[in-house]
Every structure is written in C-alpha cells, then in structure tokens.
Amino acid sequence: MMQTVDMPRVAAVIVTYRNPAMLGRLLGDLCVQTLHLRDIIVVDNSIEDDTAESIRAGFPQIHYRKMPENGGSASGFCEGIRIAVTKADYVLTLDDDVRMLPDAVAMLFAGMKGRLEQGVRVGAVRAVGPSHPAWMPEELRDFAWRGTLLSRIAVEMTGLPLRDYFLYADDLEYSIRMASAGFRFFWVPASVIQEMRKEDRSEHRMLGRRFCLYRDDFRIYYALRNQIHAYRVHRRYADLFRTVRYAGKLMVFLALDKRRGSR
C-alpha cells in the first residue's frame, strides 16, 4: 500500500485543558498555514470553563470534541487521532501551548515526503524548537506529541495510543510500538514551533548541576510511572535501568528538598 505524497490531506489534533487564550493563538497560527489543513480537531479535557464558547465564537470551522471527563492527554490524543485518520492521510499532533510559523506544517510535510521518496519507511517527522542545534534532518529514536506529523498508514498498523497512561510517556510508548512495526522517525529543522508555557516546571540545583522538574508531584509520578511501564513492557532494559536509577536519585533529592523547606 503506497502512501499519498501529493496533495496531502493533513488533520491537526490538539488536546487542551483550561487554556483558551494560548489555544486561540495556536488556532490562529494553524488557520494561516501555507499548507492548508483539511481539518483541525480540538479535544477538550476541561470540565467547566469557557473553552467551548471561545472556540465556537472565533473558529466556527474547527472540529470540537468535548470529552465527558478529564482522561488526560493520553485519552485526548487517542480520541483525536481516532477521528483524524478517518479524514486525512497525515495527522499533526500538537499541545495547546505552542506557536507555529506559517510554513511549519508545509516544512514538516516536505520532510516527510523527502524521506518517503528516498524509500524510507517513515512513520513520523517532528518539528524543532527555536534553539535546536541541527540544520539537517536527523533520525529520532522516539517522538513526542508536540509538533509531530504522523503517517495514517503507520497509525493504522500501530493502533491507537494507550488511554490508561493519563499524562506523560503515552507518546513514548506509542513511538516504541510504531518503531516495532518497522517505522522510522526524523527531526525536520526547517519546521520550527515554540513552546510558550513554562510555569508548570521549576529549576533546581543539585551537586552543582541545574535541572528542571514539574512543580506538581502528580506530574512527576505519572511521568516516571509511565516511562518505567513502557520500557518494561517493551523490554528496553537499558532505558528501564536508567529511568529507575534516575527515579531513585530524584526521590532522595525531593525528600531532602522538602526537609530543607520545612525548617
């Protein structure tokens, strides 16, 4: 089965949660892309806020899906991708806190098309941040949802993301499954997006090193739990060992940090 590389049908999937202002700016970016999007699907995990009213008022053409409960990003992307593959040959996955240049989607598709024309069995290509060091496409081992263009064929062969992960590493687990089906992934430096939300992380110092952590303990829990599960289930034991070791060090640091803060 050949993948379509001319006149691409691309559907964007955005999972949002109580962030109507940033979401509105991203939707504005998507509406002026040089590569026209066949559909823009917004999956809303918010239970009670004005996201629905904001979208319907400003972007009546958007496909809006209100979830009955907050199932996290994992459930949101599962639902959004399920809808998207019925409408398009390529699925662009996005968080609600990014901004995109007008040619970002066109450059992503050009990167996908270039690999396909080389005979590469490419499943996904990903945009880079403004400070990304490479200027030529590079192969990725795993991908994250933010700024990733997926092939519908790769999605159909992989299945859908796991809803049970709730938050974090659902994209990691999904990319491992897609790689197991024989697909490869690439950065596309010509496509640039920028993450705008930073307040959910805080900077720390330990043994002379700086690093960032999620501010909320539940975020740290889901990130570590899901990574450990993904690596264990898919038998990536070296990654599993590194993650467990990091988790142990992190628990010691957090315990000491809270002890200092209580004094």
C-alpha positions as CSV (number, residue, x, y, z in Angstrom):
1,M,0.0,0.0,0.0
2,M,1.5,3.3,-1.1
3,Q,1.4,6.4,1.0
4,T,0.0,9.6,-0.6
5,V,2.7,12.2,-1.1
6,D,1.0,14.7,-3.5
7,M,-1.9,17.0,-2.4
8,P,-1.6,15.9,1.2
9,R,-4.7,15.7,3.4
10,V,-3.5,16.8,6.9
11,A,-5.6,16.9,10.0
12,A,-4.3,18.6,13.2
13,V,-5.1,17.2,16.6
14,I,-4.8,19.5,19.6
15,V,-5.5,18.3,23.2
16,T,-6.4,21.2,25.5
17,Y,-7.2,21.7,29.2
18,R,-8.3,25.0,30.6
19,N,-6.1,27.1,28.3
20,P,-8.3,29.0,26.0
21,A,-6.0,32.0,25.4
22,M,-3.0,30.0,24.2
23,L,-5.3,27.6,22.3
24,G,-6.8,30.6,20.5
25,R,-3.4,31.9,19.4
26,L,-2.4,28.4,18.1
27,L,-5.6,28.1,16.2
28,G,-4.9,31.4,14.6
29,D,-1.4,30.1,13.5
30,L,-3.0,27.0,12.0
31,C,-5.5,28.9,10.0
32,V,-2.8,30.8,8.1
33,Q,-0.6,27.9,7.3
34,T,0.8,27.8,3.8
35,L,-0.2,24.2,3.6
36,H,-4.0,24.1,4.0
37,L,-5.2,21.8,6.8
38,R,-8.1,19.5,5.9
39,D,-9.3,19.6,9.5
40,I,-8.4,21.0,12.9
41,I,-9.6,18.7,15.7
42,V,-9.7,20.1,19.3
43,V,-10.1,17.6,22.0
44,D,-11.1,19.4,25.2
45,N,-10.5,17.7,28.6
46,S,-11.8,20.8,30.5
47,I,-14.9,20.1,32.5
48,E,-16.1,23.6,33.3
49,D,-14.5,26.6,31.6
50,D,-15.2,28.8,28.6
51,T,-13.0,27.0,26.0
52,A,-16.0,25.7,24.1
53,E,-17.5,29.2,23.8
54,S,-14.2,30.8,22.8
55,I,-13.6,28.2,20.0
56,R,-17.1,28.3,18.6
57,A,-17.1,32.1,18.5
58,G,-13.7,32.6,17.0
59,F,-13.2,29.4,14.9
60,P,-16.6,28.0,13.9
61,Q,-14.9,25.7,11.3
62,I,-13.0,23.8,14.0
63,H,-14.0,20.2,14.8
64,Y,-14.5,20.5,18.5
65,R,-14.8,17.3,20.7
66,K,-15.7,17.8,24.4
67,M,-14.6,14.8,26.5
68,P,-17.1,13.6,29.1
69,E,-14.4,13.5,31.7
70,N,-10.7,14.5,32.0
71,G,-8.8,11.5,30.8
72,G,-5.6,13.4,30.4
73,S,-3.5,13.9,27.3
74,A,-3.4,10.1,26.6
75,S,-7.2,9.8,26.3
76,G,-7.3,13.1,24.4
77,F,-4.8,12.1,21.7
78,C,-6.3,8.6,21.4
79,E,-9.7,10.2,20.6
80,G,-8.2,12.9,18.4
81,I,-6.1,10.5,16.3
82,R,-9.0,8.1,16.0
83,I,-11.1,10.9,14.4
84,A,-8.2,12.3,12.3
85,V,-7.4,9.1,10.5
86,T,-10.9,8.9,9.1
87,K,-10.4,12.3,7.5
88,A,-6.7,12.6,6.4
89,D,-3.6,10.8,5.3
90,Y,-1.4,12.6,7.8
91,V,-2.1,13.6,11.5
92,L,-0.3,16.6,13.1
93,T,-0.3,16.3,16.9
94,L,0.0,19.4,19.0
95,D,-0.1,20.6,22.6
96,D,-2.3,23.7,23.2
97,D,0.7,25.9,24.3
98,V,2.7,26.2,21.1
99,R,3.1,28.8,18.4
100,M,3.9,27.9,14.8
101,L,5.4,29.8,11.9
102,P,3.2,30.0,8.7
103,D,5.3,27.4,6.9
104,A,5.7,25.0,9.8
105,V,3.3,22.4,8.5
106,A,4.5,22.7,4.9
107,M,8.1,22.1,6.0
108,L,7.0,19.1,8.1
109,F,5.3,17.6,5.1
110,A,8.2,18.3,2.9
111,G,10.4,16.4,5.4
112,M,8.0,13.5,5.3
113,K,7.8,13.5,1.6
114,G,11.5,13.6,1.1
115,R,12.1,10.6,3.3
116,L,9.3,8.7,1.5
117,E,10.7,9.4,-1.9
118,Q,14.0,8.0,-0.7
119,G,12.3,4.7,0.0
120,V,12.4,5.2,3.8
121,R,9.6,3.6,5.8
122,V,8.9,6.8,7.8
123,G,6.2,6.9,10.3
124,A,6.6,10.3,11.8
125,V,8.5,13.6,11.4
126,R,8.8,16.2,14.1
127,A,9.3,20.0,14.2
128,V,12.1,21.5,16.3
129,G,12.3,24.3,18.9
130,P,14.0,27.6,18.1
131,S,17.3,26.6,19.8
132,H,17.6,23.2,18.1
133,P,21.2,22.8,17.1
134,A,20.8,20.7,13.9
135,W,20.1,22.2,10.4
136,M,19.7,18.9,8.5
137,P,17.1,16.2,9.2
138,E,18.2,13.7,11.8
139,E,16.8,10.4,12.8
140,L,14.9,10.1,16.0
141,R,14.6,7.1,18.3
142,D,11.3,8.2,19.9
143,F,9.0,11.1,19.3
144,A,6.7,13.3,21.5
145,W,3.3,14.7,20.6
146,R,4.3,18.3,20.3
147,G,4.8,19.2,16.6
148,T,4.8,15.7,15.2
149,L,3.3,14.6,11.8
150,L,2.2,11.0,11.7
151,S,1.5,8.9,8.7
152,R,-2.0,7.4,8.6
153,I,-0.6,4.1,7.4
154,A,1.7,4.0,10.4
155,V,-1.2,4.8,12.8
156,E,-3.3,2.1,11.3
157,M,-0.6,-0.5,11.7
158,T,0.3,0.6,15.2
159,G,-3.2,1.1,16.6
160,L,-4.1,4.0,19.0
161,P,-2.3,5.4,22.0
162,L,-3.0,3.9,25.4
163,R,-5.7,5.8,27.3
164,D,-4.6,4.4,30.7
165,Y,-1.4,6.4,30.7
166,F,-3.4,9.6,31.5
167,L,-0.4,12.0,31.4
168,Y,3.1,11.7,30.0
169,A,5.0,9.0,28.2
170,D,1.9,7.9,26.2
171,D,3.8,9.4,23.2
172,L,6.9,7.5,24.2
173,E,5.1,4.2,24.4
174,Y,3.3,4.9,21.1
175,S,6.5,5.6,19.3
176,I,8.1,2.4,20.6
177,R,5.2,0.4,19.2
178,M,5.4,2.2,15.9
179,A,9.1,1.6,15.7
180,S,8.4,-2.1,16.4
181,A,6.2,-2.1,13.3
182,G,9.2,-1.1,11.3
183,F,8.7,2.7,11.0
184,R,11.4,5.3,11.4
185,F,11.2,8.9,12.7
186,F,13.1,12.2,11.9
187,W,13.6,15.7,13.1
188,V,12.8,18.4,10.5
189,P,14.8,21.5,11.4
190,A,13.1,23.5,8.7
191,S,9.9,23.3,10.7
192,V,10.0,25.4,13.8
193,I,7.5,25.6,16.7
194,Q,7.9,27.2,20.1
195,E,6.5,26.1,23.5
196,M,5.0,29.0,25.3
197,R,4.0,27.6,28.7
198,K,6.9,27.2,31.3
199,E,5.2,27.8,34.6
200,D,4.5,24.1,35.3
201,R,8.2,23.5,35.8
202,S,10.7,24.8,38.3
203,E,14.5,24.9,38.2
204,H,16.7,23.2,40.8
205,R,20.3,22.7,41.6
206,M,21.9,19.5,42.9
207,L,25.6,18.8,43.1
208,G,26.4,21.8,41.0
209,R,24.0,20.8,38.2
210,R,20.9,22.6,37.1
211,F,17.8,20.7,36.0
212,C,14.0,21.3,35.7
213,L,11.2,19.4,37.3
214,Y,7.5,19.5,37.2
215,R,6.2,21.6,40.0
216,D,3.4,19.2,40.9
217,D,4.1,15.8,42.5
218,F,1.4,14.1,40.5
219,R,3.1,15.1,37.2
220,I,6.4,13.6,38.4
221,Y,4.6,10.4,39.4
222,Y,2.9,9.9,36.1
223,A,6.0,10.7,34.1
224,L,8.1,8.2,35.9
225,R,5.4,5.5,36.3
226,N,4.6,5.5,32.6
227,Q,8.2,5.6,31.4
228,I,9.0,2.6,33.6
229,H,6.0,0.7,32.4
230,A,6.7,1.4,28.7
231,Y,10.3,0.4,29.0
232,R,9.5,-2.7,31.0
233,V,6.6,-3.9,28.7
234,H,8.7,-3.3,25.5
235,R,11.9,-4.8,27.0
236,R,14.1,-1.8,26.6
237,Y,16.0,-2.8,29.7
238,A,18.9,-0.3,29.4
239,D,16.4,2.6,29.3
240,L,14.4,1.0,32.2
241,F,17.6,0.8,34.3
242,R,18.4,4.4,33.6
243,T,14.9,5.6,34.4
244,V,14.7,3.6,37.7
245,R,18.1,4.9,38.7
246,Y,17.1,8.5,38.0
247,A,13.8,8.0,39.9
248,G,15.7,6.8,42.9
249,K,18.0,9.8,42.9
250,L,15.0,12.1,42.3
251,M,13.2,10.7,45.3
252,V,16.2,11.3,47.5
253,F,16.5,14.9,46.2
254,L,12.8,15.6,46.7
255,A,12.9,14.2,50.2
256,L,15.9,16.4,51.1
257,D,14.5,19.4,49.4
258,K,11.2,19.1,51.3
259,R,13.1,18.6,54.6
260,R,15.1,21.8,54.0
261,G,11.9,23.6,53.1
262,S,10.2,22.5,56.4
263,R,12.9,24.1,58.5
